[in-house]
Amino acid sequence: MIGVVLMLAMQGSAPPVATKSAETITQSQLDAMSDACRAPRKWLKHLNGDEVRFRPAKRAKYEQVDCVLRHLKDSMAPMSFGFVGNEAIEEAGKQ
């Protein structure tokens, strides 16, 4: 299986409402998002600075993935976002 890493810049079109634009997102905030979506905390990892990695399980429920992504977008925290997923289609008969 081939893992695909997509680096996406998650930026809101409107400026943040509060003065949190200078703050970076924290692991505690990511954990709270995971908890709100009933998703495993290990899916979201704060790497450093404004880097966040999202690595859902192979058989993750769409609703959980959608919920986590919505919370990330709604947070409007400045971040470089990496989505790690598996988009490989196994070929029949491939050894």
N, CA, C and O of each residue as an XYZ file, in Angstrom:
380
protein
N       0.835     -1.180      0.000
C       0.000      0.000      0.000
C       0.878      1.240      0.000
O       1.907      1.309      0.672
N       0.456      2.163     -0.737
C       1.244      3.380     -0.883
C       0.587      4.499     -0.092
O      -0.601      4.771     -0.266
N       1.348      5.147      0.773
C       0.829      6.285      1.524
C       1.041      7.563      0.731
O       2.095      7.762      0.126
N       0.074      8.394      0.736
C       0.148      9.644      0.004
C       0.085     10.786      1.007
O      -0.790     10.813      1.872
N       0.989     11.701      0.890
C       0.996     12.849      1.782
C       0.653     14.094      0.980
O       1.333     14.433      0.012
N      -0.374     14.746      1.381
C      -0.780     15.990      0.742
C      -0.608     17.114      1.746
O      -1.188     17.072      2.831
N       0.160     18.087      1.405
C       0.312     19.236      2.287
C      -0.646     20.320      1.812
O      -0.535     20.834      0.699
N      -1.562     20.641      2.662
C      -2.577     21.631      2.339
C      -2.450     22.802      3.297
O      -2.255     22.610      4.497
N      -2.554     23.966      2.789
C      -2.571     25.132      3.663
C      -4.023     25.397      4.027
O      -4.842     25.719      3.166
N      -4.332     25.259      5.308
C      -5.696     25.475      5.778
C      -5.788     26.926      6.253
O      -5.279     27.275      7.318
N      -6.435     27.752      5.460
C      -6.580     29.148      5.831
C      -8.022     29.564      5.619
O      -8.630     29.234      4.601
N      -8.554     30.273      6.561
C      -9.904     30.795      6.415
C      -9.893     32.018      5.525
O      -8.879     32.711      5.437
N     -10.996     32.294      4.870
C     -11.064     33.460      3.997
C     -11.235     34.739      4.797
O     -10.883     35.821      4.326
N     -11.771     34.622      5.997
C     -11.948     35.794      6.851
C     -10.897     35.756      7.953
O     -10.457     34.680      8.358
N     -10.492     36.930      8.442
C      -9.511     36.940      9.528
C     -10.130     36.380     10.804
O     -11.346     36.443     10.979
N      -9.305     35.830     11.700
C      -9.827     35.303     12.960
C     -10.558     36.371     13.746
O     -10.173     37.540     13.716
N     -11.601     35.986     14.444
C     -12.413     36.927     15.199
C     -11.635     37.475     16.384
O     -11.645     38.682     16.628
N     -10.968     36.608     17.114
C     -10.206     37.038     18.281
C      -8.775     37.372     17.874
O      -8.421     37.323     16.696
N      -7.965     37.711     18.866
C      -6.570     38.049     18.589
C      -5.693     36.806     18.608
O      -4.509     36.891     18.935
N      -6.248     35.672     18.268
C      -5.499     34.422     18.296
C      -4.688     34.188     17.030
O      -4.090     33.122     16.884
N      -4.647     35.137     16.120
C      -3.944     34.930     14.859
C      -2.446     34.706     15.059
O      -1.805     34.053     14.236
N      -1.886     35.238     16.138
C      -0.460     35.068     16.387
C      -0.167     33.735     17.076
O       0.974     33.272     17.078
N      -1.202     33.117     17.662
C      -1.009     31.861     18.367
C      -1.010     30.696     17.396
O      -1.690     30.723     16.370
N      -0.243     29.679     17.734
C      -0.288     28.455     16.944
C      -1.205     27.470     17.654
O      -1.472     27.595     18.849
N      -1.669     26.512     16.915
C      -2.548     25.500     17.483
C      -1.731     24.578     18.385
O      -0.552     24.336     18.125
N      -2.347     24.074     19.426
C      -1.644     23.210     20.378
C      -2.193     21.787     20.309
O      -3.275     21.556     19.770
N      -1.443     20.843     20.856
C      -1.910     19.459     20.901
C      -3.177     19.350     21.746
O      -4.055     18.540     21.448
N      -3.273     20.159     22.794
C      -4.479     20.145     23.634
C      -5.714     20.538     22.830
O      -6.779     19.942     22.994
N      -5.576     21.532     21.966
C      -6.694     21.945     21.114
C      -7.049     20.834     20.130
O      -8.227     20.574     19.882
N      -6.041     20.185     19.574
C      -6.283     19.082     18.641
C      -6.971     17.917     19.352
O      -7.865     17.284     18.791
N      -6.552     17.635     20.587
C      -7.185     16.570     21.367
C      -8.653     16.893     21.632
O      -9.509     16.009     21.572
N      -8.941     18.156     21.923
C     -10.328     18.567     22.168
C     -11.177     18.382     20.910
O     -12.337     17.979     20.997
N     -10.603     18.673     19.746
C     -11.320     18.468     18.483
C     -11.603     16.982     18.270
O     -12.707     16.598     17.884
N     -10.598     16.160     18.525
C     -10.769     14.710     18.386
C     -11.859     14.208     19.325
O     -12.711     13.410     18.933
N     -11.823     14.682     20.567
C     -12.821     14.268     21.553
C     -14.228     14.677     21.120
O     -15.172     13.898     21.254
N     -14.366     15.891     20.605
C     -15.673     16.381     20.164
C     -16.233     15.533     19.028
O     -17.448     15.396     18.883
N     -15.340     14.967     18.228
C     -15.755     14.143     17.079
C     -15.745     12.653     17.402
O     -16.020     11.820     16.538
N     -15.427     12.326     18.641
C     -15.312     10.921     19.057
C     -14.342     10.156     18.153
O     -14.580      9.013     17.764
N     -13.258     10.829     17.844
C     -12.203     10.252     17.001
C     -10.977     10.000     17.882
O     -10.770     10.713     18.864
N     -10.177      9.011     17.548
C      -8.961      8.759     18.335
C      -8.022      9.971     18.307
O      -7.817     10.586     17.260
N      -7.470     10.294     19.445
C      -6.557     11.441     19.527
C      -5.319     11.255     18.667
O      -4.716     12.235     18.231
N      -4.933     10.010     18.418
C      -3.712      9.766     17.641
C      -3.865     10.177     16.177
O      -2.867     10.258     15.462
N      -5.073     10.434     15.722
C      -5.274     10.877     14.338
C      -4.657     12.246     14.085
O      -4.121     12.491     13.004
N      -4.724     13.141     15.066
C      -4.199     14.502     14.914
C      -2.936     14.650     15.742
O      -2.915     14.336     16.932
N      -1.887     15.131     15.097
C      -0.631     15.316     15.817
C      -0.046     16.680     15.482
O       0.115     17.038     14.315
N       0.269     17.431     16.531
C       0.953     18.712     16.365
C       2.433     18.401     16.213
O       3.056     17.878     17.137
N       2.998     18.716     15.059
C       4.399     18.380     14.803
C       5.329     19.441     15.358
O       6.184     19.130     16.187
N       5.189     20.668     14.930
C       5.944     21.795     15.479
C       5.421     23.075     14.849
O       4.895     23.058     13.736
N       5.566     24.175     15.556
C       5.089     25.451     15.029
C       3.637     25.381     14.609
O       2.749     25.165     15.433
N       3.398     25.567     13.304
C       2.019     25.529     12.806
C       1.739     24.268     11.983
O       0.780     24.229     11.212
N       2.580     23.232     12.148
C       2.404     21.984     11.389
C       1.518     20.992     12.126
O       1.739     20.683     13.297
N       0.506     20.498     11.411
C      -0.418     19.507     11.954
C      -0.507     18.345     10.975
O      -0.604     18.548      9.765
N      -0.473     17.122     11.508
C      -0.637     15.943     10.655
C      -1.952     15.258     11.020
O      -2.243     15.030     12.193
N      -2.731     14.937     10.003
C      -3.991     14.210     10.186
C      -3.839     12.856      9.518
O      -3.650     12.763      8.306
N      -3.924     11.814     10.323
C      -3.744     10.461      9.806
C      -4.869      9.566     10.341
O      -4.706      8.889     11.357
N      -6.013      9.573      9.643
C      -7.129      8.736     10.095
C      -6.864      7.262      9.809
O      -6.017      6.916      8.985
N      -7.592      6.415     10.491
C      -7.478      4.976     10.275
C      -7.953      4.628      8.868
O      -8.745      5.353      8.266
N      -7.455      3.507      8.359
C      -7.832      3.064      7.016
C      -9.342      2.930      6.868
O      -9.907      3.297      5.837
N      -9.975      2.416      7.874
C     -11.421      2.181      7.814
C     -12.186      3.190      8.671
O     -13.216      2.861      9.261
N     -11.679      4.405      8.733
C     -12.316      5.449      9.535
C     -13.700      5.779      8.987
O     -13.940      5.732      7.781
N     -14.591      6.109      9.895
C     -15.938      6.498      9.489
C     -15.878      7.886      8.857
O     -15.206      8.789      9.354
N     -16.600      8.026      7.751
C     -16.630      9.297      7.033
C     -17.047     10.435      7.963
O     -16.462     11.517      7.923
N     -18.049     10.194      8.792
C     -18.580     11.235      9.668
C     -17.519     11.755     10.631
O     -17.465     12.952     10.914
N     -16.671     10.853     11.136
C     -15.612     11.278     12.051
C     -14.561     12.108     11.325
O     -14.122     13.143     11.827
N     -14.165     11.652     10.149
C     -13.165     12.386      9.362
C     -13.706     13.765      9.011
O     -13.003     14.765      9.155
N     -14.949     13.822      8.554
C     -15.581     15.086      8.193
C     -15.653     16.020      9.398
O     -15.385     17.216      9.282
N     -16.013     15.474     10.543
C     -16.117     16.272     11.766
C     -14.765     16.880     12.147
O     -14.682     18.066     12.469
N     -13.720     16.074     12.110
C     -12.379     16.565     12.465
C     -11.945     17.664     11.498
O     -11.447     18.706     11.923
N     -12.131     17.435     10.204
C     -11.744     18.447      9.213
C     -12.537     19.736      9.400
O     -11.997     20.830      9.242
N     -13.814     19.607      9.737
C     -14.653     20.794      9.966
C     -14.141     21.574     11.178
O     -14.065     22.802     11.137
N     -13.792     20.869     12.252
C     -13.267     21.541     13.445
C     -11.946     22.252     13.138
O     -11.720     23.366     13.612
N     -11.089     21.628     12.362
C      -9.825     22.266     11.984
C     -10.079     23.539     11.192
O      -9.466     24.574     11.452
N     -10.977     23.457     10.234
C     -11.294     24.627      9.410
C     -11.908     25.736     10.260
O     -11.526     26.900     10.140
N     -12.860     25.372     11.116
C     -13.550     26.361     11.943
C     -12.639     27.013     12.976
O     -12.917     28.125     13.427
N     -11.558     26.340     13.356
C     -10.647     26.900     14.358
C      -9.940     28.143     13.830
O      -9.551     29.015     14.607
N      -9.775     28.225     12.535
C      -9.095     29.336     11.865
C      -7.702     29.603     12.437
O      -7.160     30.696     12.273
N      -7.133     28.617     13.100
C      -5.765     28.748     13.600
C      -4.815     28.618     12.420
O      -5.029     27.779     11.545
N      -3.773     29.433     12.383
C      -2.814     29.294     11.285
C      -2.109     27.949     11.399
O      -1.571     27.609     12.453
N      -2.113     27.185     10.307
C      -1.447     25.884     10.343
C      -1.099     25.414      8.951
O      -1.777     25.731      7.974
N      -0.027     24.650      8.885
C       0.311     23.887      7.687
C      -0.211     22.500      7.980
O       0.140     21.892      8.991
N      -1.044     22.007      7.100
C      -1.783     20.783      7.385
C      -1.356     19.675      6.455
O      -1.386     19.839      5.235
N      -0.961     18.554      7.014
C      -0.604     17.383      6.215
C      -1.659     16.314      6.376
O      -2.008     15.947      7.498
N      -2.167     15.812      5.275
C      -3.173     14.752      5.302
C      -2.498     13.490      4.818
O      -2.059     13.420      3.670
N      -2.410     12.494      5.676
C      -1.783     11.237      5.307
C      -2.892     10.233      5.093
O      -3.676      9.949      5.999
N      -2.953      9.695      3.875
C      -4.011      8.739      3.584
C      -3.531      7.697      2.617
O      -2.388      7.730      2.159
N      -4.395      6.783      2.311
C      -4.062      5.711      1.394
C      -5.040      5.735      0.243
O      -6.203      5.365      0.399
N      -4.576      6.163     -0.898
C      -5.429      6.241     -2.072
C      -5.067      5.178     -3.094
O      -5.535      5.220     -4.231
N      -4.241      4.231     -2.698
C      -3.811      3.190     -3.629
C      -4.931      2.188     -3.855
O      -5.618      1.781     -2.918
N      -5.102      1.803     -5.087
C      -6.059      0.760     -5.432
C      -5.245     -0.484     -5.719
O      -4.408     -0.509     -6.622
N      -5.503     -1.501     -4.944
C      -4.751     -2.732     -5.138
C      -5.141     -3.359     -6.464
O      -6.321     -3.546     -6.763
N      -4.133     -3.676     -7.245
C      -4.384     -4.302     -8.538
C      -4.621     -5.788     -8.340
O      -3.931     -6.439     -7.555
N      -5.598     -6.317     -9.056
C      -5.905     -7.744     -8.958
C      -4.728     -8.549     -9.494
O      -4.206     -8.269    -10.573
N      -4.328     -9.536     -8.738
C      -3.250    -10.415     -9.170
C      -1.855     -9.867     -8.961
O      -0.881    -10.533     -9.309
N      -1.728     -8.675     -8.404
C      -0.399     -8.100     -8.180
C       0.254     -8.805     -7.000
O      -0.370     -8.989     -5.955
N       1.501     -9.195     -7.170
C       2.206     -9.911     -6.104
C       3.299     -9.083     -5.516
O       3.994     -9.535     -4.606
